[in-house]
């Protein structure tokens, strides 16, 4: 199991900012900004849903978000290990969701991520796997 935080401090900050930019795009329901967080060849696994490639991932997110009037995501960083242009990350999310039917729920979950620094120097997700830990 990955523990703690390792790697260049500037890269650690850039990766944390990538995760926070992802969450910011969720708050704003901004599909384009959200999609920019992903590498072109990325893979996303969320519950029973999976998609490969940035466009397919974006399309899946748009379909999933259509069921919510509002979504808020808060992050707690659990671990981060960087080696060169590759990183592995674990973070925990608290989601506050308001459904289109007016229902509300709290979801806590865990993201296990891999990221790559692209040729443009930007860290992007190459894989994210979301596991629900609790729903209320």
N, C-alpha and C positions, 0 to 999 in steps of 0.2 A: 504494500500500500504506500502510495506517495504521501510524504509528510513534509510539512514546512514549505519554505520558499527558497528557491535557489535560482541563480542566474543574474545577469547584469541588471542593475537597478533600473536603468532607463527602459530596458525591455520589459521588466516586471510592471512598471508604471504604464507602459503602452498597452500591455495585455489587459491590465485592470481597466484601463480606459476603454478598450474594445468591448469588454463585458458590460461596462456601464453605458456605453453608446447603444448597445443592443437593447438594454432595458429602457433607455430613454426613448428609443424608437417605438417600443411596445407601448409606453405611456401615451405617445403621440399618435399611435396607429399609423406610422409612416413606413409603408412597405418598401419604399426605395432606400431610405436610410438603413432600415433593418437588413435588407438584402446585401448592402455594401459591407456588412460585417462578415460575409462568407466568401471563401475562395471559390473560384469557378467550378472546381471539381469536388466540392464539399459533400458531406453526407450528414443528414439530420435524422435522428430517431427520437420521437416524442410519443410516449405511450404506444399505441398500436399503429401509429403512423410513421412512415419513413419516406424520405425523398433524397435523391442524389442530383447534384448540380445546382448552382445558384438559382437558376430560373425555376426549377421544379420545387426547390425549397421555398422560394418566395411565394409561389402559387399555393403551396400547401398552407403556409402561414396565413395568407389572405383568406383561404377557406375556413381555417380554424378560428381566426379572429372575427369573422363575420357573425359568429354566435354570441359575441360579447359587445355590450354597449360601452364598457370600460374595462381596462385591464391595467393593473399596476404591479410592477415587479421590483422587489428589493433584494439586493445581493449581499451575501457574506462570503468572502473568499476563504476557502479551506486550505488549499495547497496549490503550489505552482512550481514547476520544474522546467527550466529552459536550458537547452543545449543547442548552441548555434542558432539556426533559423527554425528550430522546432521547439514546441512547448506542449506540456501536458498540464492541465488545470482541473481543479475540482472546486466547485462553488455551490452554495446553497441559496435557494430562492424562496422568498415568501411572496406569493401572488394573491392579490385581492381582485376578485373577478366579479363583475356585474353582468349577468346574462341578459339577453334581449327580452326575456320574459320577466325581468325585474328581480330574479333570484340573485343571491349573493353567496359567495363561498370564499374560504381561505384555503390555499393549497401551499404546502411546503414541498419542495423538491430538491433534487440534486442534479447538477449538470456535470458530466465528465466530458472534458473537451480535449481536442488536440488543435493546435494552431500552427500556422506557418507564416514566416515573414516572406511576403511576396517580393518579386523583383523590384517593385516600387517602394520597398522598405516598410510596408504597412503589414501589421499582424492581422490575420484573418482566420476564422474558424475553418478547419478542414473536416472536422467531425464534432458533433455535439450529440450526446445521448442524455435525455432527460428522464429521470426516474421520480415518480410521485412518492413522497414519503408519508404524507398525511393530508387528508381533506376534511374540512369542517364547514 
